[in-house]
């Protein structure tokens, strides 16, 4: 006999067939591919608890979620606005604006889970650099707007000259 999980519905069906006496006991075991030991264990659960499944442990699995979706979206918004926030600054903003008191390691963990990597933060930071923006504006200010031409990198390939 192969070890396999027996569905709740299959267990209930075997109990009802047995209790109603519609089918011979050995036929029930053969059709359901179940040992007599397993059947009697299921029958015992049914008689004692009124259910064919073991009750789940009282202890919940895993850790409780400390931040909900809105809180994580708030953190991501803050980081997109100012990517050089420190974790303790984000912690303070969560405490004052969302009234949540957690450890900064939870913020780090949730941001990693949301896909905010150091590489993404660095690219956001480079894109939003005030120095680079000011340098770009100063560089572009020397040109007449009529002399500027823009090209989309999608429409230009390496094989054409124009």
N, C-alpha and C positions, 0 to 999 in steps of 0.2 A: 504494500500500500504506500502510495506516495504522500509525502508531507505537503499539505497545501492549506491555505486559509479557507475556512468555510464561512460563507456569507451568513449574515443574520437571517435573511429570508429562508435559506436552506435549513438552518437550525430550527426555525419556527415550523417549517413544513414537516420536518422529521418528527417533531414533538406532537404536532396535531395528528399526523398519520398514526403514530404510536398510541396516542390517547383515544382516538376514535376506533382503533382496532380494524381499520380498513385494509391494511396490508400486513403481511407476516413480518415479524421483527427482523429476521435475517434478510428478507427482501429489501426492507428499508435501508439496512446497512449497506447492502450490495449496490443498490441504485444510487444512494447518496455518497458512495465511496467513503464510508466512515467506519472506524473501528467501534467495537462495542464499548470500549473504555471511554472514547470520546463521546459517544452517545449518552452514556450514563452520567458523564460529567456535565453535559448540556442539560440533561433532565434534572439533575440536582440543582443547577443554577435556576432553572425554570420553576421548580417546586419551592425553593427557598426565597427567591427574589422576584419571581414573576417576570423575569427577563432571561434571554438566552446569552447575553453578553456580560462579561465581567464589568463591574462598575469601574469607571476611570478613577485614578488616584486623586485624592483631594488636592495634592500639590500640582499647581499649574506648571506646564512645561515652558521653559525659557524665561526670559525677563519681561516684565511689563513694559509697554511702550511709554516712554516718558514725554515724547514730543508727538503731537498729531500732525496731520498733513499741513494745516495752516501755519503751524510754527516752523516747519521745515521750509515752506515756501517763503515765509518771512525772512529766514536766515539766508536763503538763496538770493532774495531781493537785495538784502543788505550787502552781501558779498559782491553782487553785480554792480551796485552803486559805488562801493569802495572796497576793492579786493584786498587791500592791505590791513583789514581789521585783524586784530589779535583775538584769540579765543576768549580771553577774559573780557574784552570789549563786547563781543557778541553775547557773552554770558550776562553782562550788565544790561545790555539792551533787551534781552529776553526777560530779565527780571523786572525791569521798569515798564516795558511796554506790553508784555504778555503775562506778567505775574507768575512766571515759572522759575522755580529755583532748582537747578540741576548742576551737575559737575561739568566742567569744560570738556572733559573727555567724552561725554555723551554728545556734545555738539560736534566734536571731531568725528566721532563714529557715525553720526547721522549724516554729516556732510559727505563722508566717504561713501556711505550707502546710497546717497542721492546722486553720486557720480561727480562730485566736486573734487577733482584731483589737484595736486600741486601744479601740474602742467596746465590745467585749465585756468587755475587762478593766476598763473604767471602770464598766460596769454591775455586774460582780461586786464591784468595790470598793465601790460605793455600797450594794449589798445587804448587805455584810458590815461596814459601818462600825460600830465599837464605840460611837462617840459617838451615832450615830443610834439604835442599839439601846437604849442607856442612856436617851436622851431619850424614846423610845417607852415604855419600861417605866415611867419616872417619870410620864409623862402618863397612862398607863392605870391606874396605881396609885391615882389619885384617885377612880376610879369603882368602884362596887360591882359585882361580877361578875354579879349578877342583873339589873342595868340595861343590860348590854351586849347588843347585837344585831348579828349579822353577816349580810352580804348578799354573794352571789356576783355579780360583775359580768356574768356570762353570763346570769343569769336576770332581770336588770333592764335595761329599755330606756329610752330617753329619752321615750317617749310616754305611759308610765303614771305615775300619781301616787304609787302605793304602792311 
